[in-house]
Amino acid sequence: MVLTVALFVIAVLIALIWIVIEMKRLRHKLFAIFLISLILLFYVSFALSIRGHDINYKTVPGVIQIAKIYLSWLSFAFGNVVQVTSSAIKMDWTGNGNSTKGS
């Protein structure tokens, strides 16, 4: 009886240690996926914002012009997000008065 309880406690401890280690690995994997996604988002948004502009990015004035275009694009995108969010907050989300509860 004592041996089975001891084996059960040891098995539970091993399982807990394994779960904690896996959770740490999962957290690191999620962080790596987040960073990769952030880098891809930056690259795609940068490529989309300067598409159609014939700018030489090998010169200092060209880099400054690209930076201005990209930061302007980001500010407009942020402004659009703020506008959509404020419009969603101002909406009447209570419905039109029709209730589906026990008619």
N, C-alpha and C positions, 0 to 999 in steps of 0.2 A: 504494500500500500504506500509506504513512504517512498519507495523507489519510483513508482508511477507518478506520484505528485512531484517529485524532484525532476523527473524527466519532462513532465508537462511544463513546469516552471522554466526549465532550461530551454525548451522548445519555444515558449512564448518570448523569452528574452532574445533568443536568436532571431525570431521573426520580427520583433520590434527593432532590433539593431539593423536588420536588413532593410526594413521599411524606412528607417531614418536615413540610411545611406542612399537609398533609391530616391527619396524625396530631395536630398541635396543634389543628386545628379540631375533630377528633373528640373530643379530650379536653375541650375547652370545651363541646361539645354534650352529652357524657355528664355533665359536671358540672351543666349547666343542667337536664337531664332528672332528675338526682338531686335537685336543689333543688326542682323542681316537684313531684316525687313526694313528697318530704318534707313540703312545704307541704300537699299534698292529704291525706296521711296524718294530719297534725296536725288539719286541718279536719274530716275524717270522724270521727276518734276523739273530738274535742271535741264534735261534734254528737251522736254516739251516747251519749256519757257524760252529757250534760245533757238528753237527750230524756226527756220525761215529768215534768220538774221545772218547776213554774210559778214561775220566778224572774225578777225584774225586774233585768236586767243594765245598766240605766241609772243605778242608784244604787251607791254605794260598798259598802254591805253586801251587795247582790246580787252584785256582782263578786267580793267576798271569798268568798261562799258558792259561787259557780260555780267559783272557783279551788280551793276545798277539795274539791268533788265531783270535779273533773277530776283533781287530784293523787291523790286516793284511788283513783280508777278506774285511773290509771296505775300506782300501787303494786301494786294487786291484779293487773293484767295482767303486770307484771314478775315478781311472785311466782309466777304461773302458768307463765310461761316458765321460770323457775328450776326449778320442780317437774317440769315435763315433761323438761327437759334432764337433771336429776339422775336421773330414772327411766330415761331412755334410756341414760345412762352405766352405770347399775347392771345393765342387762339383759345376759343371756348371748347374745352375738352369734355364738358359734361354731357354732351349729346343733344339731341333735339327734343327731349322730353318723353320720348317713347321708351318704355321700360319693358324688358323681357321677363322681369320677375313676376310670377303669379298673376297673370292678367285677369 
